[in-house]
Amino acid sequence: MIKNIIFDWSGTLLNNFDQLYEVSMSVFKTLGKEKLSKEKYKTEHVAPYMNFWNKYIPNITREEQNTLFKDALSQSETPALFPGVEAILEELQENNIKLFLLSSQPKDSLIKQTQELEIAHYFHNIIGDADNKKISMKKILKKFSLNPKETVSIGDTIAEVNAGKSLKLMNIAVTSGFHSLTQLQSVQPHLILENLNELTKIIKKY
C-alpha cells in the first residue's frame, strides 16, 4: 500500500521549463558565456545540476551559482502548475497520502512559489537545494521513518528515476518536463505517464 509520495517540482508539478531556461541563460550572460539553444539546454541539463554548470563554466562554485541563479530567479514571475495538479494533491491528501516536495531549486524560492500558488499546505515537508536526489531521498526516508515499500518517487528526469530505483522505491516518470520518453524509457521506471491526471487511480492500485 502506498502511503508516501516524493514529488519533484520543476517539470513535474510546475510548468517552468521556459522560466529555468531564461534564468540560466541570464546567468550565462552575466558571466559572458554564449547562450545555449533551448533544445541543447534541455538535453544537457543533467543532475547533479552542478555537473551542467561546471561543464560550461568550469570555475564556478556552487555558492556562486546559487547566488547568481537566485538573483535572476527572483526577477521572474512564478509559472503556472500543470493542469489539474492542485486537485490531484488535494485528492491524495484526502486519501491520507503523505506528500513531500524535493527540488534542486533554492529552498527559499521553492517555498515562495508554493505559497504563491497556494499549495504549500499539501506537503508534509518541502526540501530545496537538493543537488543529489539520491542522498536527499535517503535523508527523507530516514528522517520521517518512511518504508521504501510504501513510498513512490515521481519526477521528469533520469536522475530522479535512478535515485528512486537505487532506494527500492516505486518510481514514476512523467514526460512533461526535461527528459523525453526515449530518455526515460532507457532507465526503465515502473511507470511512465504523460501527465499526472491518472495518478490517484494508479496509487490506489498499489
N, C-alpha and C positions, 0 to 999 in steps of 0.2 A: 504493500500500500504506500502510495506517495504522500508524504507529509510535508516536504520542504522543496522549494524551488529556488535556485540561484540564477537570477537573470543577469545577463549582460545588458548594458544600456544602449550604447551607440550602435545603430543598425539593427537592433533587436526590438527595443521598445520605442526608441526615439529615432525619428526620421531625419538624421542630422549629417548625412554624408557630405552634402554641399557645404554645410557650416564648417565641418572639420577640415575640409579641403581648403576653403578660403582662409581659415585661421592659420593652417600650416603654411600655406603659401605666403601669408603675411609675414610669418616668422622668417621664411626663406628670403623674402625681400629685405627685411631688416638686416639680415646677415649678408646681404649681397650675393645670394645664391639664385641660380636660374630657376624659374618656375617650371614645375612638372605639369604634364597634361593630367586631366582627371583620371584617365584610364591607367596611366603609369602609377599615379598615386594610389589608386585603388588596388592595383596588382601588387605593389611593392610595400605597402604599409602593413608590416608584419608585427607580431608580438614575440617577445617583449618589445614595446614600442621604441625603446632607445636603440634597438638594432637598426631601425629605419633611420632615425635621426643621425646616428653615428656613421651610417653609410654615406650620407650626403654632406654631413657636417662633422667630420671626424673628431674635432677638438671640443665639441660642445659637451658640457657636463649635464647631468640630469637636472641639477638645480638651475642652471642657466636656461635649459629648455623649458622647464616648468614655469619659470618667471616670464619668459617671453610668450609662451603659449597662453598662460593665464591672462596676461595683459591684453593679448589680441582677442581672446575668447570673451573677455568682459565687455568688449566693444560691439559684440554681435548679439542679435536677438535670439531668444530661446526658440528653437524649431518646434514643430508640432510632433506629437506622438503619432505612431502609425494608427490607422483607423481601427477603432474597437479596443484599443489597449486598456483604457480605463475600465471599461465594462468587464474585460477579462480579469483584471486584477481584483476588481470588486467581487466577482463570482468566485474566484479562487479563495479569497479571504473568507467569504461566507461559508466555504466548504472546509474551513479550518486548516488551510494550507499556509504554512509559514513562508513568507516571501522575503528574499534577500536580493539586494542590488549590488552588483560588483562591477566596477569600471576602472579603466586606467585613467580616466578623466580626473583632474584635480578635485578633491573631495568638496571643497567649498563651492565650486561652480556646479558640481553634481547635486549637492543639497539645494542650492539656489534654484536650479532648473526643476527639480522635482517639486519644490514648494510653489514655484510659479505655475506649474502645470497641475497643481493641487492633487498630487498622487503620493506625496511623501508618507502619508499616514498608512498606506497599504504595506509598507515594508517593515519587517521586524528589525532589520539593520541595513544601513547604507554604507558601503565601503568604496572609497575612491583611491586614487594614486596607486592602483594595482598594476605594477609593471609586469609581474609574473603571476598569471592567473592560477597556475597550479598551486603555488605557495599560498596565495590568498584564499583559494577554495579550501585548502587543507586547514588553514587557520580558522575559517568559518566553521568547518566540521568540528574542530576541537573545541573552540570557544563556546559553541552553542550545543555541544553534545549531540550532533546530528548523526543519525545512522545512514551510512552511504547507500544502503539498500532502499532507503526511504526518501532519497534525495535526487533531484533532477537538476542538471545544469543546462541552460539554454543560451545559445549565442549564435553569432553570424560568421565566425571565423574558425579556421583550422586550429588555432591555438586554444580556443575555448573547448572545442571537441576533444582535443588531445588531453587537455587538463582534466576534463571530466572523466575520460576513459581511464587515465592513469590512477584516478582515485576511486575507481569502480562505481562511478555514478552512472545512472541512466543519462544519456546526453541527447539533446535535441538541437538540431541546427536549422536556422532559418536563412532563406536565400534573399532576404530583403536588405541585407547590409553589404559589407565589404567583399565577401568571397562568393564566387559563383557556385552554381550547382555542381559543376565538374570538380572544382576545387574541394568542395565539402564532401562529395562522394569519395574522393581519394582517401579520406581518413575514416570512412565508414562509421558515422554516428548511428545511434539506434534508430533515429527518425530524422527525416529532412522535410521541413514544411515551407511552403511559400510565404505563409503568414501565420499569426497566432490564433486565428479565428476558431480553430477546432481544438485548441489546447485543453480547455476544460474537459471536453468529452474524452480526449486521449488520456488525460491524467486519471480520470475515473476508472479507466480500464486496467490500471496497474495497481 
